[in-house]
Amino acid sequence: MTAEEITPAVAAWAERVTPGARVAGCTVRQLAGGSVARWVEQLTLHLSGGHAPLELVRKEAAALEIGGLSAAQAARADDTAIPELVAYGSDWLILPFAPGAPLDWGDPVPANLFDSLAALHARYHGGAGLPAAIPRVTPAWWRALCLDWVDPGLRAHAARHPAATTARARALIGRAASLPAAAAVLASLPPTLLHGDVHPGNVLVDAGTGRATLIDWGGSRVGPAALDLANLVTADSADVARYGAAWLERTGQPLPASAVELGYRWAALQIPVQYLPWEAGHRPTRDVEAALDQIEQAIDRLSG
């Protein structure tokens, strides 16, 4: 890629980050793709005047990721975990390269992640003003997730597990899809813009600053805020208390207890269900059975 091929948005970003510099060239290096993006590239911008190069990432992106991250820009602030959207097209986006390594399970989660999630969720509380490309967690969406996504995934990986495990999994997903409590619970939980896939692998921690960056917004959703918390921390944790304090600061209202208690009850069902095809395709049977135990317990709790 030459300097002439750099988009105006990227050139403007480089000038803002390094005032007085001009992009003199660009080196492109292929990075490993993921389960969502088939291709990812690291862009090194070489600047005039002896300035240090700037690093960006360009990746394949669907409309929902572009829409979710575009909307999330309204919640960005200093020390934010929300990456800056530098440029985008119909099926790609460009972000600053985020230094750091993925969070390990059990490690402390940087506080700026919870401040950023509170800012995001408060900004879009109620779910208004968001692109139609971002799916909404409704009873119809939930049923389609179970029957049109999870169940076919279980059938595709059936050969990896005993027939009894697959049969149990499909029966539980059938129960979850038609759960009468789903509509009532989702109606009780105000929707907001979600990252939708907050797990340690999507949280990059910079060892130098201790700050987190939340990457891979391809799971963006409009739904209950607890879905962005429950996969990392427990409802009674100091992290959720910090999230609540940040929420209060931004809204002037305390975080409703029901948003945590009922939200975590819903998340205890949705999260293991949406990850079940991955579990079936990558994990041993004992881990799949453990996920099924979680799903069964969550169904019983919501139905009780």
LUMDREN-362571 format. One record per residue (C-alpha): residue number from 1; x negated, y negated, z. Coordinates in steps of 0.2 Angstrom, whole numbers, plus 2048, in hexadecimal, padded with zeros to 3 digits. Example, Ala and Ser with C-alpha at 12.3 -4.5 7.8 and 13.67 -1.06 7.14 Angstrom:
% LUMDREN-362571
+-----+------+-------+-----+
|   k | east | north |  up |
+-----+------+-------+-----+
|   1 |  7C2 |   816 | 827 |
|   2 |  7BC |   805 | 824 |
+-----+------+-------+-----+
This chain:
% LUMDREN-362571
+-----+------+-------+-----+
|   k | east | north |  up |
+-----+------+-------+-----+
|   1 |  800 |   800 | 800 |
|   2 |  7F9 |   7EF | 7FB |
|   3 |  7FC |   7DE | 803 |
|   4 |  808 |   7DA | 7F5 |
|   5 |  813 |   7E9 | 7F9 |
|   6 |  815 |   7E3 | 80B |
|   7 |  827 |   7DE | 80E |
|   8 |  82A |   7CC | 813 |
|   9 |  831 |   7D2 | 824 |
|  10 |  820 |   7DB | 827 |
|  11 |  816 |   7CC | 822 |
|  12 |  820 |   7C0 | 82D |
|  13 |  81E |   7CC | 83C |
|  14 |  80B |   7CD | 839 |
|  15 |  80A |   7BA | 839 |
|  16 |  814 |   7B9 | 849 |
|  17 |  80A |   7C6 | 852 |
|  18 |  7FA |   7BF | 84C |
|  19 |  7FC |   7AC | 848 |
|  20 |  7F2 |   7A6 | 839 |
|  21 |  7EE |   7B7 | 833 |
|  22 |  7F3 |   7BE | 822 |
|  23 |  7F5 |   7D0 | 81C |
|  24 |  7E7 |   7D4 | 811 |
|  25 |  7EB |   7E7 | 80F |
|  26 |  7F3 |   7F6 | 816 |
|  27 |  7ED |   808 | 819 |
|  28 |  7FA |   815 | 81A |
|  29 |  7F8 |   825 | 824 |
|  30 |  805 |   834 | 824 |
|  31 |  80B |   839 | 836 |
|  32 |  814 |   849 | 83A |
|  33 |  827 |   848 | 838 |
|  34 |  833 |   84D | 845 |
|  35 |  844 |   856 | 846 |
|  36 |  84D |   846 | 840 |
|  37 |  840 |   83D | 834 |
|  38 |  839 |   847 | 827 |
|  39 |  82B |   83B | 824 |
|  40 |  822 |   82E | 82F |
|  41 |  813 |   823 | 82A |
|  42 |  807 |   818 | 834 |
|  43 |  804 |   808 | 82C |
|  44 |  7F4 |   7FE | 830 |
|  45 |  7F5 |   7EC | 82B |
|  46 |  7E3 |   7E5 | 827 |
|  47 |  7E3 |   7D2 | 82B |
|  48 |  7D9 |   7C4 | 824 |
|  49 |  7CE |   7B9 | 82F |
|  50 |  7C6 |   7C7 | 838 |
|  51 |  7D6 |   7CB | 843 |
|  52 |  7D8 |   7DC | 849 |
|  53 |  7E4 |   7E8 | 83F |
|  54 |  7F6 |   7EA | 844 |
|  55 |  7FE |   7FB | 845 |
|  56 |  810 |   7FF | 83F |
|  57 |  81A |   80F | 83C |
|  58 |  825 |   811 | 82D |
|  59 |  831 |   820 | 82E |
|  60 |  840 |   827 | 825 |
|  61 |  850 |   822 | 82E |
|  62 |  863 |   825 | 82B |
|  63 |  870 |   817 | 82C |
|  64 |  874 |   81B | 83E |
|  65 |  862 |   819 | 844 |
|  66 |  860 |   809 | 83A |
|  67 |  871 |   803 | 841 |
|  68 |  86E |   808 | 853 |
|  69 |  85C |   800 | 854 |
|  70 |  862 |   7F0 | 84A |
|  71 |  870 |   7EE | 857 |
|  72 |  864 |   7F2 | 866 |
|  73 |  859 |   7E3 | 861 |
|  74 |  866 |   7D7 | 869 |
|  75 |  860 |   7DF | 87A |
|  76 |  84E |   7DE | 878 |
|  77 |  844 |   7D3 | 884 |
|  78 |  833 |   7D2 | 88C |
|  79 |  82C |   7E3 | 892 |
|  80 |  83A |   7EC | 888 |
|  81 |  83A |   7FE | 884 |
|  82 |  844 |   7FB | 875 |
|  83 |  838 |   7FA | 865 |
|  84 |  839 |   7EB | 85A |
|  85 |  840 |   7EE | 849 |
|  86 |  834 |   7E6 | 83D |
|  87 |  83C |   7EB | 82C |
|  88 |  848 |   7F7 | 825 |
|  89 |  850 |   7FD | 815 |
|  90 |  85E |   809 | 810 |
|  91 |  855 |   819 | 817 |
|  92 |  845 |   813 | 820 |
|  93 |  840 |   807 | 82E |
|  94 |  82F |   800 | 834 |
|  95 |  82B |   7FD | 847 |
|  96 |  81B |   7F8 | 850 |
|  97 |  810 |   807 | 854 |
|  98 |  814 |   80C | 866 |
|  99 |  804 |   811 | 870 |
| 100 |  805 |   81E | 87D |
| 101 |  80A |   830 | 87F |
| 102 |  81B |   839 | 882 |
| 103 |  821 |   839 | 894 |
| 104 |  81F |   84A | 89D |
| 105 |  82D |   852 | 8A6 |
| 106 |  82D |   84E | 8B8 |
| 107 |  822 |   83E | 8B6 |
| 108 |  828 |   82D | 8BC |
| 109 |  831 |   824 | 8AF |
| 110 |  82B |   812 | 8AC |
| 111 |  837 |   805 | 8B3 |
| 112 |  838 |   7FB | 8A3 |
| 113 |  842 |   809 | 89B |
| 114 |  850 |   807 | 8A7 |
| 115 |  850 |   7F4 | 8A6 |
| 116 |  851 |   7F6 | 893 |
| 117 |  85F |   803 | 893 |
| 118 |  869 |   7F8 | 89F |
| 119 |  867 |   7E9 | 894 |
| 120 |  86C |   7F3 | 885 |
| 121 |  87B |   7FB | 88D |
| 122 |  881 |   7EA | 895 |
| 123 |  87F |   7E1 | 884 |
| 124 |  88B |   7EE | 87B |
| 125 |  896 |   7F2 | 88A |
| 126 |  8A7 |   7F7 | 883 |
| 127 |  89F |   7FC | 872 |
| 128 |  8A5 |   7ED | 868 |
| 129 |  89B |   7E5 | 859 |
| 130 |  891 |   7F5 | 854 |
| 131 |  88F |   7FC | 843 |
| 132 |  89B |   809 | 83D |
| 133 |  88C |   814 | 838 |
| 134 |  889 |   818 | 84B |
| 135 |  894 |   827 | 850 |
| 136 |  89F |   824 | 85F |
| 137 |  8A1 |   831 | 86D |
| 138 |  8B4 |   834 | 86C |
| 139 |  8BE |   844 | 86F |
| 140 |  8BE |   847 | 85C |
| 141 |  8AB |   844 | 85B |
| 142 |  8A8 |   850 | 869 |
| 143 |  8B3 |   85E | 861 |
| 144 |  8AA |   85C | 851 |
| 145 |  899 |   85C | 85A |
| 146 |  89E |   86D | 862 |
| 147 |  8A6 |   876 | 853 |
| 148 |  89D |   86E | 844 |
| 149 |  88B |   86C | 84B |
| 150 |  888 |   877 | 85A |
| 151 |  892 |   886 | 856 |
| 152 |  88A |   888 | 844 |
| 153 |  879 |   885 | 84C |
| 154 |  87C |   893 | 858 |
| 155 |  881 |   89F | 84A |
| 156 |  871 |   89A | 841 |
| 157 |  866 |   89F | 84F |
| 158 |  870 |   8AE | 855 |
| 159 |  862 |   8BB | 850 |
| 160 |  857 |   8B3 | 85D |
| 161 |  862 |   8B8 | 86B |
| 162 |  86C |   8C7 | 872 |
| 163 |  87E |   8C8 | 86B |
| 164 |  885 |   8C5 | 87C |
| 165 |  87C |   8B4 | 87E |
| 166 |  882 |   8AE | 86D |
| 167 |  893 |   8B3 | 871 |
| 168 |  893 |   8AB | 882 |
| 169 |  88C |   89B | 87A |
| 170 |  899 |   89A | 86C |
| 171 |  8A7 |   89D | 878 |
| 172 |  8A1 |   88F | 884 |
| 173 |  8A0 |   883 | 875 |
| 174 |  8B1 |   888 | 870 |
| 175 |  8B7 |   884 | 882 |
| 176 |  8AD |   873 | 882 |
| 177 |  8B5 |   86E | 871 |
| 178 |  8C7 |   870 | 877 |
| 179 |  8C4 |   86A | 889 |
| 180 |  8D3 |   860 | 88E |
| 181 |  8C9 |   855 | 89A |
| 182 |  8BE |   84E | 88C |
| 183 |  8CA |   841 | 886 |
| 184 |  8CE |   83B | 898 |
| 185 |  8BC |   83A | 89D |
| 186 |  8B7 |   831 | 88D |
| 187 |  8C5 |   825 | 88F |
| 188 |  8BF |   821 | 8A0 |
| 189 |  8AD |   81D | 89C |
| 190 |  8AA |   80D | 892 |
| 191 |  8A0 |   80F | 883 |
| 192 |  890 |   806 | 87F |
| 193 |  881 |   808 | 873 |
| 194 |  876 |   817 | 877 |
| 195 |  865 |   81C | 871 |
| 196 |  86E |   82D | 872 |
| 197 |  85E |   838 | 874 |
| 198 |  855 |   832 | 883 |
| 199 |  849 |   840 | 888 |
| 200 |  837 |   840 | 88D |
| 201 |  831 |   843 | 87B |
| 202 |  839 |   833 | 876 |
| 203 |  831 |   829 | 884 |
| 204 |  820 |   823 | 87F |
| 205 |  816 |   81D | 88E |
| 206 |  807 |   811 | 88C |
| 207 |  7FA |   816 | 899 |
| 208 |  7F2 |   805 | 899 |
| 209 |  802 |   7FB | 89D |
| 210 |  80D |   809 | 8A4 |
| 211 |  81B |   803 | 899 |
| 212 |  827 |   80E | 88F |
| 213 |  82D |   80D | 87D |
| 214 |  83D |   817 | 878 |
| 215 |  83A |   81E | 867 |
| 216 |  845 |   828 | 85A |
| 217 |  856 |   81F | 85A |
| 218 |  85D |   82C | 84E |
| 219 |  869 |   832 | 85B |
| 220 |  871 |   821 | 85E |
| 221 |  883 |   822 | 864 |
| 222 |  891 |   818 | 86C |
| 223 |  896 |   820 | 87C |
| 224 |  894 |   821 | 88F |
| 225 |  884 |   819 | 895 |
| 226 |  880 |   828 | 8A1 |
| 227 |  87B |   832 | 891 |
| 228 |  86B |   827 | 890 |
| 229 |  867 |   82A | 8A2 |
| 230 |  86C |   83C | 8A7 |
| 231 |  85F |   845 | 89C |
| 232 |  851 |   83D | 8A6 |
| 233 |  856 |   839 | 8B8 |
| 234 |  863 |   83E | 8C4 |
| 235 |  872 |   833 | 8C9 |
| 236 |  86C |   830 | 8DB |
| 237 |  85A |   82B | 8D5 |
| 238 |  851 |   81B | 8D8 |
| 239 |  850 |   819 | 8C5 |
| 240 |  863 |   818 | 8C4 |
| 241 |  863 |   80C | 8D2 |
| 242 |  857 |   801 | 8C8 |
| 243 |  862 |   803 | 8B9 |
| 244 |  871 |   7FD | 8C4 |
| 245 |  867 |   7EE | 8CA |
| 246 |  863 |   7E9 | 8B8 |
| 247 |  875 |   7EB | 8B3 |
| 248 |  87A |   7E0 | 8C1 |
| 249 |  86E |   7D3 | 8BC |
| 250 |  874 |   7D3 | 8AA |
| 251 |  886 |   7D4 | 8AD |
| 252 |  889 |   7CC | 8BE |
| 253 |  893 |   7DB | 8C2 |
| 254 |  88E |   7EB | 8CC |
| 255 |  88D |   7FB | 8C2 |
| 256 |  89D |   805 | 8C5 |
| 257 |  89A |   814 | 8CF |
| 258 |  8A5 |   81E | 8C3 |
| 259 |  89A |   819 | 8B5 |
| 260 |  88C |   823 | 8BE |
| 261 |  896 |   831 | 8C6 |
| 262 |  8A2 |   835 | 8B8 |
| 263 |  895 |   830 | 8AA |
| 264 |  889 |   83D | 8B1 |
| 265 |  897 |   84A | 8B2 |
| 266 |  89A |   848 | 8A0 |
| 267 |  887 |   847 | 89C |
| 268 |  885 |   858 | 8A5 |
| 269 |  890 |   85F | 897 |
| 270 |  88C |   855 | 887 |
| 271 |  879 |   856 | 889 |
| 272 |  876 |   869 | 88A |
| 273 |  884 |   86B | 87D |
| 274 |  87B |   860 | 870 |
| 275 |  86A |   868 | 873 |
| 276 |  871 |   879 | 873 |
| 277 |  86D |   87D | 860 |
| 278 |  85B |   877 | 863 |
| 279 |  85A |   882 | 873 |
| 280 |  860 |   891 | 869 |
| 281 |  854 |   88E | 85B |
| 282 |  844 |   88B | 866 |
| 283 |  846 |   891 | 877 |
| 284 |  847 |   8A3 | 87F |
| 285 |  857 |   8AB | 883 |
| 286 |  855 |   8A7 | 896 |
| 287 |  854 |   895 | 892 |
| 288 |  864 |   896 | 887 |
| 289 |  86D |   89F | 895 |
| 290 |  868 |   891 | 8A1 |
| 291 |  86F |   884 | 896 |
| 292 |  87F |   88E | 894 |
| 293 |  880 |   88F | 8A7 |
| 294 |  87F |   87C | 8A8 |
| 295 |  88C |   87A | 89A |
| 296 |  898 |   886 | 8A4 |
| 297 |  896 |   87D | 8B4 |
| 298 |  899 |   86C | 8AC |
| 299 |  8A9 |   872 | 8A4 |
| 300 |  8AF |   879 | 8B4 |
| 301 |  8AB |   868 | 8BD |
| 302 |  8B4 |   85E | 8B0 |
| 303 |  8C3 |   869 | 8B0 |
| 304 |  8C4 |   86A | 8C3 |
+-----+------+-------+-----+
